[in-house]
Amino acid sequence: MVSNRPSRLSEPELRRAAPQELTAEEVRLGGAVLIAPIAWALHLVLSYGLIYPAERWQSKAVLFVVSLLGGLAALVSLLLGYRKLKRANREGPDATRERSRFLGTCACGLGIFFLLAIVAQTVPSILLPLGFR
């Protein structure tokens, strides 16, 4: 770490540029951005991995449960992002407000996209019979 302060910044600028602690709300917002892609990836892996066991059991229930859980996780991501977007206008400094709005928008967009991807990947398991080749 550098022991000398840069001479180009004034004291108020140094205070603003100093790292700030993350609040629980900011950690949740970062998690909301990551929930939907992780849910989709798990849905994809588990859906393909459970095809042969579902065929052996002659039941699609496990595939539906995986799709339902993945869809709910993507929906949670969407709702957390939307909640943060509604609250972002009441936050303090401009940089914090803009960062919150950006991450909230990303969480909403990713939540919608991956929710649609999970639904689209669920359609074949609904329409096609087990063991279809």
C-alpha positions in Angstrom: 0.0 0.0 0.0 1.2 3.5 -0.7 2.3 5.4 2.4 2.3 8.9 0.8 -0.9 10.8 -0.1 -1.2 12.0 -3.7 -0.6 15.8 -3.9 -3.2 16.3 -6.6 -6.3 15.7 -4.5 -7.6 18.1 -1.9 -8.7 16.9 1.6 -12.5 16.8 0.8 -11.7 14.8 -2.4 -9.6 12.4 -0.5 -12.5 11.8 2.0 -14.9 11.2 -0.9 -12.5 8.8 -2.7 -11.8 6.8 0.4 -13.4 3.3 0.4 -16.7 3.1 2.2 -18.2 0.2 4.0 -20.9 -1.8 2.3 -24.3 -1.8 3.8 -26.5 -4.9 4.0 -28.8 -3.4 1.4 -25.8 -3.1 -1.1 -24.8 -6.6 -0.4 -28.3 -7.8 -1.1 -28.4 -5.8 -4.3 -25.1 -7.4 -5.5 -26.6 -10.8 -4.7 -29.7 -9.9 -6.6 -27.7 -9.3 -9.7 -26.0 -12.8 -9.4 -29.1 -14.9 -8.3 -30.7 -15.2 -11.7 -27.7 -16.4 -13.7 -26.8 -18.8 -11.0 -30.4 -20.1 -10.8 -30.5 -20.6 -14.6 -27.1 -22.4 -14.7 -28.3 -24.8 -11.9 -31.6 -25.3 -13.6 -29.8 -26.2 -16.9 -27.4 -28.6 -15.2 -30.0 -30.3 -13.0 -32.6 -30.5 -15.8 -30.3 -32.3 -18.1 -28.8 -34.4 -15.3 -32.2 -35.6 -14.1 -33.6 -36.7 -17.5 -32.6 -40.4 -17.2 -33.6 -40.7 -13.6 -36.9 -39.2 -14.4 -37.3 -41.7 -17.3 -36.5 -44.5 -14.9 -39.1 -43.2 -12.4 -41.6 -42.5 -15.1 -42.3 -39.1 -13.5 -41.6 -35.6 -14.6 -42.2 -34.2 -11.1 -38.5 -33.8 -10.3 -38.1 -31.8 -13.5 -41.0 -29.6 -12.6 -39.6 -29.0 -9.1 -36.2 -28.0 -10.5 -37.9 -25.6 -13.0 -40.1 -24.1 -10.3 -37.2 -23.5 -7.9 -35.1 -21.9 -10.7 -38.0 -19.7 -11.8 -38.7 -18.6 -8.2 -35.0 -17.7 -7.7 -35.0 -15.6 -10.9 -38.3 -13.9 -9.7 -36.7 -13.1 -6.4 -33.8 -11.4 -8.2 -36.3 -9.4 -10.3 -38.3 -8.3 -7.2 -35.1 -7.3 -5.2 -33.9 -5.2 -8.1 -37.3 -3.6 -8.5 -37.6 -2.8 -4.8 -34.1 -1.2 -5.0 -35.1 0.8 -8.0 -38.1 2.3 -6.2 -36.0 3.2 -3.2 -33.0 4.6 -5.2 -34.4 8.0 -5.6 -34.5 8.6 -1.8 -30.8 7.7 -1.2 -28.1 10.2 -0.3 -25.2 11.1 -2.5 -25.4 11.0 -6.3 -22.8 8.3 -6.8 -24.6 6.0 -4.4 -28.0 6.7 -6.0 -26.6 6.1 -9.5 -24.9 2.9 -8.5 -28.1 1.6 -6.8 -30.2 2.5 -9.8 -27.7 0.8 -12.2 -27.5 -2.4 -10.1 -31.3 -2.4 -9.6 -31.8 -2.1 -13.4 -29.3 -4.9 -14.0 -31.0 -7.2 -11.4 -34.4 -6.5 -13.1 -33.1 -7.1 -16.6 -31.2 -10.3 -15.6 -34.2 -11.5 -13.6 -36.5 -11.1 -16.6 -34.1 -12.6 -19.1 -33.2 -15.7 -17.1 -36.8 -16.2 -15.9 -37.8 -16.3 -19.6 -34.9 -18.7 -20.3 -36.0 -21.0 -17.6 -39.6 -21.0 -18.8 -38.4 -21.7 -22.4 -36.3 -24.6 -21.2 -39.2 -26.0 -19.3 -41.6 -26.1 -22.3 -40.0 -29.2 -23.9 -40.2 -31.1 -20.6 -43.9 -30.3 -20.5 -44.8 -31.0 -24.1 -42.6 -34.0 -24.9 -43.1 -37.5 -23.3 -40.4 -39.1 -21.3 -38.0 -41.2 -23.5 -38.8 -39.2 -26.6 -36.1 -39.7 -29.2 
